[in-house]
Amino acid sequence: MSASLPATPSGQPVKVWDGFIRLFHWSMVAIVALNLFILEEGDVAHRWLGYVAAGGVLARLVWGFVGSRYARFSDWFPTPARLRAHLSALRRGEPETHLGHNPLAGLMILTLLSLLLALALSGWLMGTDAYFGVEWVEELHEGLANGLQGLVVLHVLAAVLMGRKLRQPLIQAMVTGYKKG
């Protein structure tokens, strides 16, 4: 379980996020930002970036089983027991320390990955003969995109707030790959 930290001198940097995780994360940030705010829906670039995002998510799912320690689902998968323990600690004002993702962050990651795949699938369906111009598919795609926007905002706020609470620069860690031990 990631709640116990490895034996390192206090405050020493520990490599947590490998290159693949950081590349995946920032690629998804760029793709989502481009597709939500810059590219027109239905543009060729919009569609292809959706396919790239889907491929990235599938690669991330594989990496969750074969990647580095903190990238593996086994390190941070939000089981009911892990979620209960984490929420209890938060309610007591004693947040657990996790080098990798805490259980709530793990739940967010799984939700974001699922949304990205659902967006790619619904976007692909809109281009097929069977679903081209079908209103419910277009509404589903738009609803998923709106949900993604909201969850991204929540994700960033949580990273900033938890980073401050734990005195751990979480966003910086996703750039450098290192967190304080």
C-alpha positions as CSV (number, residue, x, y, z in Angstrom):
1,M,0.0,0.0,0.0
2,S,1.4,3.4,-0.9
3,A,0.5,5.0,2.5
4,S,3.8,4.0,3.9
5,L,6.7,5.9,2.5
6,P,10.0,4.3,1.6
7,A,13.0,4.9,3.9
8,T,14.5,8.1,2.7
9,P,15.9,11.1,4.5
10,S,13.0,13.5,5.3
11,G,12.4,15.9,2.4
12,Q,14.7,14.1,-0.1
13,P,13.3,13.9,-3.6
14,V,11.9,10.5,-4.6
15,K,11.3,9.6,-8.3
16,V,7.5,8.9,-8.4
17,W,6.3,9.7,-11.9
18,D,8.2,8.1,-14.7
19,G,8.6,9.6,-18.2
20,F,5.7,7.7,-19.7
21,I,3.3,8.9,-17.0
22,R,4.4,12.5,-17.3
23,L,4.2,12.4,-21.2
24,F,0.8,10.8,-21.0
25,H,-0.5,13.3,-18.5
26,W,0.7,16.4,-20.3
27,S,-0.3,15.0,-23.7
28,M,-3.9,14.5,-22.4
29,V,-3.8,18.1,-21.0
30,A,-2.9,19.4,-24.4
31,I,-5.3,17.2,-26.3
32,V,-8.2,18.1,-24.1
33,A,-7.4,21.8,-24.1
34,L,-7.2,21.8,-27.9
35,N,-10.3,19.8,-28.5
36,L,-12.4,21.7,-25.9
37,F,-11.3,25.3,-26.5
38,I,-9.5,25.7,-29.9
39,L,-10.5,23.1,-32.5
40,E,-14.0,23.1,-34.0
41,E,-16.1,20.0,-33.3
42,G,-16.0,17.7,-36.3
43,D,-12.7,19.0,-37.7
44,V,-10.3,16.4,-38.9
45,A,-7.8,17.5,-36.3
46,H,-10.4,17.3,-33.5
47,R,-11.3,13.7,-34.6
48,W,-7.6,12.6,-34.9
49,L,-6.7,14.1,-31.5
50,G,-9.6,12.1,-30.0
51,Y,-8.2,8.9,-31.6
52,V,-4.7,9.8,-30.2
53,A,-6.2,10.3,-26.8
54,A,-8.0,6.9,-26.9
55,G,-4.7,5.3,-27.9
56,G,-2.9,7.1,-25.1
57,V,-5.5,5.9,-22.6
58,L,-5.2,2.3,-23.8
59,A,-1.4,2.5,-23.5
60,R,-1.9,4.0,-20.0
61,L,-4.1,1.0,-19.0
62,V,-1.4,-1.4,-20.1
63,W,1.2,0.7,-18.2
64,G,-1.0,0.4,-15.1
65,F,0.0,-3.3,-15.1
66,V,3.6,-3.3,-16.3
67,G,4.9,0.2,-15.6
68,S,6.9,1.6,-12.7
69,R,5.8,1.2,-9.1
70,Y,3.7,4.3,-8.7
71,A,2.2,4.0,-12.2
72,R,0.8,0.5,-11.4
73,F,-2.9,0.3,-10.4
74,S,-1.9,-2.0,-7.5
75,D,-0.2,0.9,-5.9
76,W,-3.2,3.3,-5.9
77,F,-6.3,1.4,-7.0
78,P,-9.2,2.9,-4.9
79,T,-10.5,-0.2,-3.2
80,P,-13.4,0.4,-0.8
81,A,-11.1,-0.3,2.2
82,R,-8.5,2.2,0.9
83,L,-11.2,4.8,0.3
84,R,-12.8,4.4,3.7
85,A,-9.4,4.7,5.5
86,H,-8.5,7.7,3.4
87,L,-11.8,9.5,4.0
88,S,-11.7,8.7,7.7
89,A,-8.2,10.2,7.9
90,L,-9.4,13.3,6.1
91,R,-12.4,13.7,8.4
92,R,-10.0,13.5,11.4
93,G,-7.8,16.2,9.8
94,E,-5.0,13.7,9.5
95,P,-4.6,13.2,5.7
96,E,-2.5,10.1,4.9
97,T,0.7,10.6,3.1
98,H,1.0,8.8,-0.3
99,L,4.0,9.0,-2.6
100,G,1.8,7.8,-5.4
101,H,-1.9,8.7,-5.8
102,N,-4.2,8.7,-2.8
103,P,-7.4,6.7,-3.2
104,L,-9.5,9.7,-4.1
105,A,-7.0,10.7,-6.7
106,G,-7.1,7.1,-8.0
107,L,-10.8,7.3,-8.3
108,M,-10.5,10.6,-10.2
109,I,-7.9,9.1,-12.6
110,L,-10.1,6.1,-13.3
111,T,-13.1,8.4,-13.9
112,L,-11.0,10.7,-16.2
113,L,-9.7,7.7,-18.2
114,S,-13.2,6.3,-18.6
115,L,-14.5,9.7,-19.7
116,L,-11.7,10.0,-22.3
117,L,-12.5,6.6,-23.7
118,A,-16.3,7.3,-23.8
119,L,-15.6,10.6,-25.6
120,A,-13.5,8.9,-28.2
121,L,-16.1,6.2,-28.7
122,S,-19.0,8.6,-28.9
123,G,-17.0,10.8,-31.3
124,W,-16.2,7.9,-33.5
125,L,-19.8,6.8,-33.5
126,M,-20.9,10.2,-34.8
127,G,-18.8,9.6,-37.9
128,T,-20.3,6.2,-38.7
129,D,-23.1,5.6,-41.2
130,A,-25.3,4.2,-38.5
131,Y,-25.0,7.2,-36.1
132,F,-24.1,10.2,-38.3
133,G,-26.5,13.0,-37.3
134,V,-28.2,11.0,-34.6
135,E,-29.0,13.6,-31.9
136,W,-28.6,11.5,-28.8
137,V,-25.1,10.5,-29.8
138,E,-24.2,14.1,-30.3
139,E,-25.8,15.1,-27.0
140,L,-24.0,12.3,-25.2
141,H,-20.6,13.4,-26.7
142,E,-21.3,17.0,-25.6
143,G,-22.4,15.9,-22.2
144,L,-19.3,13.8,-21.7
145,A,-17.2,16.8,-22.8
146,N,-18.9,19.1,-20.3
147,G,-18.4,16.4,-17.6
148,L,-14.8,16.2,-18.5
149,Q,-14.4,20.0,-18.1
150,G,-15.9,19.9,-14.7
151,L,-13.8,17.0,-13.5
152,V,-10.6,18.6,-14.9
153,V,-11.3,21.7,-12.8
154,L,-12.0,19.6,-9.7
155,H,-8.8,17.6,-10.4
156,V,-6.6,20.7,-10.6
157,L,-8.3,22.3,-7.5
158,A,-7.7,19.1,-5.5
159,A,-4.1,18.9,-6.6
160,V,-3.5,22.5,-5.6
161,L,-5.4,22.2,-2.3
162,M,-3.9,18.9,-1.3
163,G,-0.4,20.1,-2.3
164,R,-0.8,23.0,0.1
165,K,-2.2,20.9,2.9
166,L,0.6,18.4,2.6
167,R,3.2,21.0,1.7
168,Q,4.0,18.9,-1.4
169,P,4.2,20.7,-4.8
170,L,2.0,18.1,-6.6
171,I,1.8,19.9,-9.9
172,Q,5.5,20.4,-9.9
173,A,6.0,16.7,-9.3
174,M,4.0,15.9,-12.4
175,V,6.5,18.1,-14.3
176,T,9.7,16.8,-12.7
177,G,8.7,13.3,-11.7
178,Y,9.9,13.9,-8.1
179,K,8.1,14.3,-4.8
180,K,9.5,15.0,-1.4
181,G,10.0,11.8,0.6
